[in-house]
Amino acid sequence: MSGIGDLDALAPEKSRLAADLEELASFTDPDEAGWTRRVFSEPYRASRAWVRARMRDAGLAVREDDAGNLIGLLPGTTGAPALVTGSHTDTVSRGGRFDGVVGVLGAIEVARRLRETGTRLAHDLLVVDFLGEEPNAHGVSCIGSRTIAGLLSSGYLDQLDGHGVPLGRALESAGRSPSDMLRAAWRPGEIAAFVELHIEQGPVLQRRQTDIGVVTAIAGIERVMAAFTGRADHAGTMPMTDRRDALAAAAQAILAVEQIGCSQPDAVATVGDLETAPGALNVVPESARVWAELRSPSAAWLGTARRRVVQDIADLAQVRGVDVELDWLNDQDPVPTTVGVQDVIAAASQSLGRRWTPIVSGAGHDAAHMAALAPMGMIFVPSRDGRSHCPEEWTDLDQIGAGVHALAATVASLDGNPHVGALAT
């Protein structure tokens, strides 16, 4: 393989990268603002056929595994456990065009540059477009990476969407076999390391005027659905003091969740969805459902916050004579990245003349699940004004190019490390 002094030759072809970004962005729901490419949707299926073709054009042997992940293989020279990189190409509703996509198209460009420069890695290189990283209608995220890490349980498959359809049945409708997925975990030792390139989705790198973020930890996420049951009454004749207003109880719960999220600097709490019934202007709401999540890199804080949510919501509902049930789903525990991989990313960025800084990810990523299989690291590039999950999401092409170059340098450096699979955590 090429030595460390040849890393400049692995710089991406930015015009090609820009064209790929533009073309993938054309796969979107035309009835939604911004970019909408939800898992199982027609735009998502069409986009993945395009991604498969791009992988083949880059010289990769492509397959789709039982978990629904698209995997491109660039063979190494020794048969050593594979180095893996990639991200996802699904989006949230009305999202942006860079979240996840930069990591997939950047990984494909790294594979292209390795081939074009005649750089042969000792390890196989796997480029992965993971299935369904964004939370779906069932509240489950990272389906593909969770599955191959052996972390997809039957409990996740039983999660219901708003129409009472379990995730397992939705997967069957999309051509996936839930039983096969439960057996699709990769074997321990099968891969040597995983590195994911991603936009930051926050404002830190821009504020620090820094090119590269070396991620030190990925926040844990606890999600909850709170179902409030009160009593429907005539909105004009039932006195305020006699009401059992489910929506009013839910509104107080929303503010309580917000206050909990403000209790620690590196924690956040968000209510992202609210439903109410019967939904008539002149009827006191009988029921309401609230979906909320808590995030923090601290497992201790998440545990405390969860207890506070349970107690505060129960107390507020009781005062109003409203019943409440909470349904919790642990999306992921806090996950530190591997210190040895952090060091490789930092050194690779430094060797390319790029400014870098350590940073914590408040967003969830496929990398958090891949950490169960091998040493793991993440590379962040700046997001303009910290905007993400919205049409205004933006990262300049030069910044993306810097991240792709850092990814290539990191892959080459990991490949040259004889102890890559045993990097210190």
N, C-alpha and C positions, 0 to 999 in steps of 0.2 A: 504494500500500500504506500501511498504518498506520505512523506514525513510531515512534521509540524510546520516546516518552512514552506510547504506548498499550499497552506490553507487559503491564501489569497486567491488561488486558482479556483476554489470552490464557490466563489461569489456567485449569487444567482443572476440569471438573465432577467432583469427587472421588467423589460418590456413584455417578455413572455409571461411572467408572473402576473403583470397587470391585465393581460388579455385573458388569462385563466380566471382571475377574480371577476372580471366583467362578464364573462360567459356564464360562470356558475351563478352569478347574481340574477341571470335572466330566468332561472327556475324559481318561480314564486307564485303564490296564489294571486291572480289578477284582481280579485275582489277585496283584497286586504291592503291597507297602507303599508309602506315600507317593504320589508321582506318577510314572507311567511312561507315556511317550508317545514311543516310539522311532520313528525314521524308518522308513517302509514299513509300519508296523503299522496295524491298523484304528483304534485310538484317534487316531492321528496323522492318518489320512485324514479321519476324521469332524471332527476339530478344525479342519482347514484349510478344510473346507466352511463351518464356522461363521465362521472368520476372513474368508473371502471375503465372506460375507453382512454381516459387521460393516463391512468396507471399503465395500461398496456403501451401507449405511445412513449412512455418514459422507459420502456424496456423491462417492466415488471411482469412477473407471472402472477395473475390475479385469480383469487378464489373468494367465495363467500362462505363463511363458516356457519355452523349450526346456530350461532348466536346472532346471525344477521350482519356480522361485521364484514366489510370489504377489506381484503388483505392483499397487498402487493409485495412480492418477494424479489429482492435483488440478491442473488446467491453470493456467499462469501467463498473464500478459498480453503477453509479448514473444516467446515461443518461445526464450528463452535456455536454455543447457544446464541440465539439471535439478539441483535439490538433492535429495539422497536421504537417507532415514533409515529405520530399521527394525532388526530383529534376527531371532530365531528362536523357534519354538514347540515344537520337539522337546525331549525331556528325556533325561537318563541314566536307567538303570533305578533305580527307587526314589529318584528325585530330589525336587526341590522344585517350588514352583508359581510362582516369580518369575524364575528364570534364563531370559533371553531374552524371556520373555513381557512383562516390563515395557517392553522396547524396542519391541515390536510394538504392544501396546495403547496405550502412551504415544504412539507416532507416529500411530496412528489418532485418538487424542483431540486431538492437535495439529491434524490436518487438520479435525476437527469444529469446533474453536474458531476456526480461520481462517475457515471458511465462516459460522459463526454470528455472528461479529463483523464480517463483511463485509470482512475483510482480504484483499486481492488481492495475491498475490506476483507479482513480475515473472517469476521462474523457475517452471517446472513443479516441483511437489513430488511425488516418488515415495516411497511407503510400501511397504517390502518385508518379507515374511516369507520369509527365506532357507530353502532346502531343507537339512535334515540338517546342522545346525551341529555337533552332538555327534558324537564318534567312534562309528562304527557297528561292526558285527561284523567288518568288513574293515579296521578301524584307520584309516579315512579320515574326517576331519572337514571341516566347512565345504564340503559338496558344491556348494551353490548359489552361494555367493560365490566359491569357487575357480573355478567354471566361467565365470562372467561376467567374471572378471578375467583369463581366458585362462591360468589356472594349473592346470587339470585336464589331466593327461597320460594317455596310454595306460597308463603304469606304474601309476597309481592305479587304473584300471579293471581291471587284472590282479590287484590285491590279493585274496587269498583269505580267506574266513571259516573258521571251525573245521570246516566240512563240505567244504572244498575248492571252494566256489562263488566265482567271481570277482565283484568289485563290478559289472562291466559286465552280467553276467547278472542280478544282483539288480535292477539298474536297469531292465532290460528287463521283468522280471516285475512291476515297479511301474509299467509303462506309459511309461517313459522310453526314448529312443533314444540309446545311447552315442555313436553317430556324430554325431548332431545336437548333443549336448552339447559335443563337441570343437570344434564350429564356432559355439558360442553366445556367444563373448566379446563384450562391449560394445566399441564403437569408442572409441579415445582421443578425449578432448574431448567425449564424449557427455554427461557429467555435470560439474557445477561443483564439487560438494563432497559428502562423505558424513559424517554424524554419527550415532553410535549411542549410545542410552541403555541403561544396563545396571546391574544390581546389582553391588556391588563383589565379592562372594564372598569377602571377607577382612575382617579386623578393624580396618583402619587408620582409616577414617572414623569409626567409632564411638569408637575410643580418642581420636581428636583432637576429638571432638564437633563434627564438620564436616558440613554439609549436602550439599555437592557435591564430587566428586573430578574434577579435570581431568586426564585421562590423558595422560601424557607419552610412554609407550612400551608396547608389547605384547611380552611375552616370546616368545622363540623356543622351539620345541618339537622335540626329537629323540626318536623312539620306536624301540624295538628289541624284537624277539622272539628270545630265546635258547633254542635247542633242545639239550638235553643227552641224550646217548645213552650208557648204561652197560651193565650186564648183569644180567639177572634171575637170582636165586639163592634157595635156601631160606633164609628168615630165621632159622631155628633152627640150621642146620648150617654155614652159611658163616661162617668166622671174620671178625671185624671188619677185620682187616688185609688180607684177601684180596678185599674187596668193591669193586665198581665201581658205587657207589650214585649214580644220576643225581639223585635228589631231594636227597641231602646236598650234592652239588655246587651244585645250584640254590639251596639254602638259604644257602650261603656267598655265592653271587653276589648274592642279595637284600640281605644285609648290606653287601656291598661297594658296591652301588648307593646304599644309604642313606648310607654314609660319604662318598661322592663328593658327594652332595647337600648335605652339611653343610659343604663346604669353602669356601663363599662365601655371605655374608649374603643376597643377592638371588637365590640359586639354590635349586632344589628338585629332588629325584629321588625317584621313586615306582615301586614294583612294584605293579601293580594287579590282576594275575591270575596264576594258577599252575595248571598241569595236570600230572598224573602218571599213569603206567601201569606195571604193570597195575592198580594201585589195590587190591591185596589186603594185608591186615594181615600176612600171613606170607610175603610175597615181597619181596625187595630190589627197589626201583624200577628198572626198566630204562630208562625215559625220563621226562623232565620238560621242560615248556615254561614260560618266564617272559616276561611282557610288562612292559616298563618304559618310563619316559619321563624325560627331562631337560628342565628349563625354566630359562631365564634371559634377561634383556634383553641380556646380553653374548654376542655371537657368538664372541668369543675364548674365553670360559669354556666354551661349548658344545663348541667344537672340542677343547679340552683334555680336557674330561670324557668326550667320546666315545672318545678314545684311551685314557683310563684304564679305561673300562668294558671295552673290547676286551682290553686287556692283563691286567687283574685277573681277569676271568672266565676267560680262557684259562689263566692260571697256576693258578688254583684248581682248574679241571677237570683239568688235567694231573696234579696231585698225586694225585688220586683215580682216575686211569686212565679218565676219562670224556671222550668227545668232545663238542665243542660247536660249533654253527654260529649265527652272528648274522645276523639279517635286519633291516636298518635302514630306517626310513621317516622322512624329514624332513617333519614336519607343516607347519612354517613357520619362516622365519628371524625374528630379532628385528625389529620394525617400530616406528620412532618415529612418533608422531602429528605432524601438521603444526603447526609453531609458530604460524603465523597463525591456525589454527582453535582452538588452545589459547587464544590471546589473546581470541578472540571469545567462547568459552565462559566464560572467567573474567570478562570484562567484563559479559556478559549476566547471569551469576550475581550479580555485584556490584550491578548495577542493580536486581535484584529483592530486594536485602537479604539474600542468602544467603552464608553462610560457605563458602569453597571452599579446596581445597588441591591442589597437584600430586601425582600418584600414578602409580606404575607398575602395570600389569596383569600379574599372574602367570598369568592365564587366557588362553586363546586366544579370538579373536572373529572374526566375519565382517569386522569393520573392518580387520583385518590384511591381508586380501586386497583389500578395496576400495581400499586405499592405492595399489594398482597403477594405479588408474583416475583418481584425483582427490585433491585435498587431503582429509585425513581427521582426524576427532577423535572422542573418546569422553567421555561424561558418566557418572560413577558416582554411585550413591546408596548409603547404608549398608546393610550386612547385619548383622543382629543376631548378636553374638558371632562374626562372621566365618563362620558356617555356610552351606554351600552344597553342592549335589549330594547332599542328604539331605532327609528329610521335615521336619527342623527349620528349614530355610531360611526366613527371614522378613525382610521389610522393612515398616515401618509405612506406612499409607496416606498420612500427611502427608509422609513422606519421598519416597514415590513421586510424590506431587503436586508436590513441590518440583522433582524431576528432570524431570517432564513440562513444568513451567512454564519451567525453564531450557532445555529442548530447544526449546520454542516460541520463546523469546526469541533463542536462537542461530540458528534457522532464519530468523527475521525479520531479524536483524542481518546474516547472510550474504547474504540476498536484497538488502539495501540497499547491499552493498559492490560497487562496479563492478569491482573487481579480484579477486573471489572465486576465480576459477579459477587465479589466479597467486599465491596466498598463499604466503609464504616457508615453506620446509621447514626 
